[in-house]
Amino acid sequence: MSGTIDRAKDRARHEVDRARGRAKELAGRLTGDERREAEGRTDRARAELRRSWRSVRERARGVGDSLRKGRS
């Protein structure tokens, strides 16, 4: 059960990070602040990377569980 809650928390955090990055990027674009726009792109990319990494970890864990069950 706590794994499900952890995944939900991670997913929510990633979405907040992505939204924050989009907001920074848009604010930078609207004000002509290239640095803020770049920070926003970086924040969004970081959120996507974390989300992808979480997916890889979950799949690897599933493969490991399957292999352990096969040995039993």
C-alpha positions as a printed Julia matrix, in Angstrom:
72×3 Matrix{Float64}:
  0.0     0.0     0.0
  2.74    2.49    0.87
  4.33    1.82   -2.54
  1.16    3.03   -4.2
  1.1     6.13   -2.02
  4.78    6.81   -2.75
  4.14    6.51   -6.49
  1.19    8.9    -6.24
  3.28   11.41   -4.27
  6.12   11.15   -6.79
  3.75   11.58   -9.7
  2.18   14.65   -8.09
  5.59   16.14   -7.35
  6.71   15.58  -10.95
  3.59   17.28  -12.26
  4.13   20.25   -9.95
  7.77   20.5   -11.07
  6.73   20.34  -14.74
  4.08   23.03  -14.22
  6.55   25.23  -12.36
  9.03   24.82  -15.21
  6.4    25.71  -17.78
  5.44   28.8   -15.79
  9.06   29.95  -15.54
  9.62   29.31  -19.22
  6.51   31.27  -20.2
  7.33   34.12  -17.82
 10.81   34.32  -19.27
  9.48   34.32  -22.81
  6.92   37.04  -22.04
  9.42   39.29  -20.28
 12.34   38.6   -22.58
 14.33   37.06  -19.72
 16.34   34.36  -21.46
 17.81   33.11  -18.21
 14.39   32.49  -16.63
 13.18   30.83  -19.83
 16.22   28.52  -19.78
 15.64   27.74  -16.08
 12.08   26.77  -16.93
 13.22   24.41  -19.69
 15.76   22.91  -17.31
 13.14   22.41  -14.59
 10.79   20.69  -17.03
 13.55   18.44  -18.34
 14.57   17.52  -14.79
 10.97   16.59  -13.94
 10.72   14.42  -17.06
 14.0    12.72  -16.25
 12.84   11.91  -12.71
  9.57   10.52  -14.06
 11.41    8.35  -16.58
 13.87    7.13  -13.95
 10.99    6.17  -11.66
  9.45    4.15  -14.49
 12.74    2.33  -15.17
 13.15    1.49  -11.47
  9.61    0.12  -11.25
 10.07   -2.05  -14.32
 13.42   -3.35  -13.11
 11.87   -4.16   -9.75
  9.08   -6.06  -11.53
 11.6    -8.09  -13.53
 13.54   -8.89  -10.37
 10.35  -10.0    -8.62
  9.44  -12.23  -11.57
 12.88  -13.83  -11.56
 12.7   -14.48   -7.83
  9.27  -16.08   -8.17
 10.58  -18.29  -10.95
 13.32  -19.68   -8.71
 10.94  -20.58   -5.88
